[in-house]
Amino acid sequence: MHAIFDTGPFAPCPSPFNLAAHVLAHAPRLADKIALAVVSPSGADRWSYAKLQAAVLGTATGLAQAGFQPGDVVLMRLGNTVDFPIAYLGAIAAGMVPVPTSSQLTAPEVASLLEGLQPAGILHDPAVPCADPAGAQLVDLPALHSMRSLPPAPYHMGAPDRLAYIVYTSGTSGRPRAVMHAHRAIWARQMMHQGWYGITEEDRLMHAGAFNWTFTLGTGLLDPWSVGATALIPAQGVPPEALPLLLKRHDATIFAAAPGVYRKVLGQAQPLPLPRLRHGLAAGEKLPETTRAAWQAATGTPVFEAYGMSEISTFISANPQAPARATMLGQPQPGRRVAIVDSNGTPVPIGSPGTIAVSRRDPGLMLGYRNAAEDTKLRFAGEWFLTGDQGHMEEDGQIAYHGRDDDMMNAGGYRVSPLEVEAALLAFPGLREAAVTDIEVKPDVRVIAAFYLADHPLDHAALQAHCETLLARYKQPRLFTNVQALPRNPNGKLSRQSLRKEFRLNK
């Protein structure tokens, strides 16, 4: 039996269609219901569905009045505030193509994106690093705020396969790749609602991430709104230690976070009484079994894990009706077709290791990489989109994760290319060669470490400061080690796996 699991076809996306219209479809019926509460120990900033929809459609009007046309690309350089989702949905409502980016990116990183993206405009909070717009129209935060009171724009309807938004993912080439998604991507996310979340209109979902993280944007905001639920987001600067109080105070029924956040919350006094909480959700990196068990013991609630990537979001998960067995990710969500394949794209036998792959017909799959047709082509083999992650499938469709088949690193839920970090390091005077990888510094905690060759040990504080000027915080190495040589395989290729092994041996 081959390792293919097909849960059956998913309902086709209606046409004409608009992603923002789908997300806010419940707003007229639930006008007075709280769609969003930005919460902190000192209070909450609440947004009703009516207020949210008015702000989104007013922003759509304002962007059109500013001269932007349907199909125009607009780069988002906004902070961890409600401004982010309002501008994002406003642009999509008007038919423009927003590009959400992390506020942690440095000006040189943004300049690199601008070079390939060539956007028509930049939505910019002056507190967030940017770069010379190079001809793009700047729309600042006061201008965005003023748009919210404008008359509502009609939704720009069209083919569900047309481009809706672009997100960036680190590529193995060392340059971030622009992942293009269609409007239909939000329709496909319905497969997660029961396949992972178990979410209904009555739920109050708290996501611990920042507004401008795509995990938060999808799981924490767009999905709750698309079913008429309430989204709870901690205000900027709220520490993980405050999350149990906020979960309890705001009657959260579902909690979503990266595994690292669960670990930080569990560092407090036990138990954690959360009477309304039904379960937690985890994604972004592999959830350690020790963390899952500790959360269950502290709260009496399970954590359901999901696996996915920027090119398709999550498509394998556990859920309240189908929990994962120990060490397993879960199984393909309803409507998905998933396989474990060999290097030629041929499904392997059940139980055999191979590459996790999803059907290229999946409605949530990306349109491709912008300006990178060859990179797009390399991700497909026959019917299958190749994730680059390894695993095996058991007879009931549950899938175990074995790790990546390349050197990509995971830093707090962000995938980071070592080549991008190494290029930044090599600009430091006196450093001759560099290699970076993620290493385990204590059980279930990984950080990025840099190993370098130089004629003499370098000032690590200066190295750190150098990285801070060129790299977003999540890409910056936390450890620096001067070595005599970098390990290479018989073909002369750098072996980052050997670096990990040497670090473990020398601890």
Protein Blocks (a to p, Z undefined) as FASTA:
>chain_A
ZZdddebjaddddddddfklmmmmmmmmmmmpcfbdcddfkbccdddfklmmmmmmmmmm
mmmmnopaehiacdddddddfklmmmmmmmmmnopacddddfkbcfklmmmmmmmnopab
dcddfkbccddeehpacddfklmmmmmmpccdddddddfkbcfbdcddddfkopacdddd
dfklmmmmmmmmmmmnopafkbccddfbdfklmklmmmmmmmmmmnopacddddehiafk
lmmmmmmmnopabdcddfklmmmmmmpccddddfklmbdcdehiacdfklmmmmmmmnop
acddddddfklopabdcdfklccdehiabdcdehiacddddfkopacdehiacdddddfk
bmkbcfbdehilklmmmmpghjbccehiacdddfkopacdebjfbfbdceehiacdfklm
mmmmmmpghiabdcdddddfbghiacdddddddfbdcdfklmmmmmmmmpcfklpcfbdc
ddfbdcddfkopacfklmmmmmmmmZZ
